[in-house]
Amino acid sequence: MQSTTVRINLATHKVLTRLAEETHFSIQTLLNNAVEAYRREVFLDRTNQAYADLKKDPKAWAECQEERAVWNTTTKDGL
């Protein structure tokens, strides 16, 4: 695996060191997990914003609801 060096402040390094000791994960693993969790959070925030924007357009929202209704018939589970 390729790697690179990233500068962090001393306080963050201390937190990472303490977490690594407590969890028995390496600092690299902790950083990888933190970045992935943040990537997912940003993705969900953007998705939520896109739906909020869609709801502001009554015609587009109605079309979305109609399409969902069509797709809901494919599973027959009523969810």
C-alpha positions in Angstrom: 0.0 0.0 0.0 1.3 3.4 -0.9 1.4 6.1 1.8 2.2 9.7 2.3 3.0 12.1 5.2 0.3 14.4 6.5 0.9 17.1 9.1 -1.4 17.2 12.1 -1.2 19.4 15.1 0.2 18.1 18.4 -3.2 18.0 20.1 -4.7 15.8 17.4 -1.7 13.5 17.6 -2.2 13.1 21.3 -5.8 12.2 20.8 -4.9 9.7 18.2 -2.2 8.2 20.4 -4.6 7.8 23.3 -7.3 6.3 21.1 -4.8 3.9 19.6 -3.8 2.8 23.0 -7.4 2.4 24.2 -8.7 0.6 21.1 -5.6 -1.3 20.1 -5.9 0.1 16.5 -3.0 1.7 14.8 -3.1 5.5 14.3 -3.3 4.8 10.5 -6.3 2.6 11.0 -8.0 5.2 13.2 -7.3 7.9 10.5 -8.6 5.7 7.7 -11.8 4.9 9.7 -12.3 8.6 10.6 -11.9 9.7 7.0 -14.3 7.1 5.7 -16.9 8.0 8.4 -16.6 11.7 7.4 -16.8 10.8 3.7 -20.1 8.9 4.4 -21.4 11.8 6.5 -20.7 14.3 3.7 -22.3 12.0 1.2 -25.5 11.7 3.3 -25.5 15.5 4.0 -25.3 16.1 0.2 -28.1 13.6 -0.4 -30.3 15.1 2.2 -29.7 18.6 0.7 -30.5 17.3 -2.8 -33.8 15.9 -1.5 -34.6 19.1 0.3 -33.9 21.0 -2.9 -36.1 18.6 -4.9 -39.0 19.1 -2.4 -38.9 22.8 -3.1 -40.0 22.1 -6.6 -43.5 20.7 -6.4 -43.6 19.4 -9.9 -40.2 17.6 -9.6 -41.2 16.2 -6.2 -44.5 14.9 -7.5 -42.6 13.2 -10.4 -40.2 11.6 -7.8 -43.1 10.4 -5.7 -44.8 8.9 -8.8 -41.6 7.1 -9.8 -41.3 5.7 -6.2 -44.9 4.5 -6.4 -44.1 2.6 -9.6 -41.0 1.1 -8.0 -42.8 0.1 -4.9 -45.1 -2.2 -6.9 -42.0 -4.3 -7.9 -41.4 -5.7 -4.4 -45.0 -6.3 -3.2 -43.8 -5.9 0.4 -45.7 -2.7 1.1 -42.7 -0.9 2.5 
